[in-house]
Amino acid sequence: MEKDLSKKFIFSIFILSFFVSVISGVVSGWYFSNFYQKEIVVLDVGKIIEEKRKEFIEKYRDREANSKMKQEMERDISYFIERLNRVIEEESRGRVVLAKDSVISEAKDITHEVGTRIKRVD
């Protein structure tokens, strides 16, 4: 009779452990999927750079090529790259930013927003 009780006790402990494991797995899956899920957005950096390249061409087209113009152009390019990097970094907080060409599915495109934010800093 004692063996029968010990088998029932061990079996009930096993069943209880199984249910606790399943419930903890479900709860942790729910927790991490709801609180750590990041939005995926796409960005066409090439389009932003192409627009800026056209601006640079317009700005420096009629100017004489000399060392002063070269230094000014390098400074403008460095400033643009810094702003682009800063805006992309800010946009990536809480989100995953991917290159537009690398994403097949429909994801939110933030190219226009990033381009507008870069121009606002000017």
N, C-alpha and C positions, 0 to 999 in steps of 0.2 A: 504494500500500500504506500509506503514511503517512496519507493521508486516511481510509482505512478504520479505522486504529487510533485516530485522533483522534475519529472519529464514535463508535466504541465507547466510548472514554474519556468523552466528553461524555454519551453515553447512560447509562453506568454511574454517573456523577456525578449525573445527573438522577434515576435510580432510587433511589440511596442517599439523596439529599435528600428525595425523596418519602416513603420509609419512615421517615426520622428525623422528618419533620414529623408523620406519622400517629402514630407512637409517642409523641412529645412531647405531642400533643393528647390522646391517650388517658390518658397518665399525669397530665397536669395536670387533666383532667376528673375522674379518680378522686380525686386529691389534694384538690381543692377541694370535691367533693361529700361526701367523708368527714370532712374536718376543719373545714369551715365551715358545715355544715348545722345549722340551728337548729330546735329543736322549736317547733311552733306550738301555742299554748294560747289559750283564750278566757276572758274575765272579764266577768261581769255586774255592772258598777259600780252600775247602777241598783238592783239588788237589795240590795247592801250599803248604799247610801245610804238606801233605804227602811227597812231594819231599824234603822239608826241614827236615823232620823227618829222612828220609833216609840218608841225609847228616850228621845229628847229630850222627846217629848210626855209620856211617863210621868213623867219627872224633873221637868219644869217645870209640869205641869198644875195642881197645887194651890197653886202659889206665886203671890204677888202680883206683878203686873207692875210693876217699877220699874227705875230705872237700874242698881242693883246686880245684879238678876237678868239684865238685858239684857247687861251686861258679862260676867257669868259664862257666859251662853249663847254669846256671841260667842267667848269664850276656849275653851269646849268644842268648838265647831264648828271653830275654827281648828286646835285640837289634833288633832281627828279627821281633818281634811283633810291635815294634815302627815303623820300616821301612814299614811293611805291612800296618799298619794303615795310615801312611803318604801317601803312594802311592795310596791307595784306596781313601783317601780324595782328593788328587790331580786329580784322574781320575773322581771323581764325580762332579767336577766343570763344570757346564753346561750340565751335563748328569745325568740320573737316573741309578744307579748301583744296580742290583738285583742279588740275588743268582741264579745260573744257574739252579738248580733243581726246582725253583719256577716259571719258565717261560716256557710256552707251545709253544708259537710261536717262529719263527726264529728271534733272536736278535743277534747283534754283540757280539761275545765272546771275552773278553779282558783278559782272564786268562793268555795266553802266554805273552802278553805285560806286565802285572803286574809282573809276575814271572821274566821276563827279567830285568825289572827296579829294582826289589829288589836285584837281583844278581849283578847288576852294581854298587850298592852302597857299596857292600862288600869291 
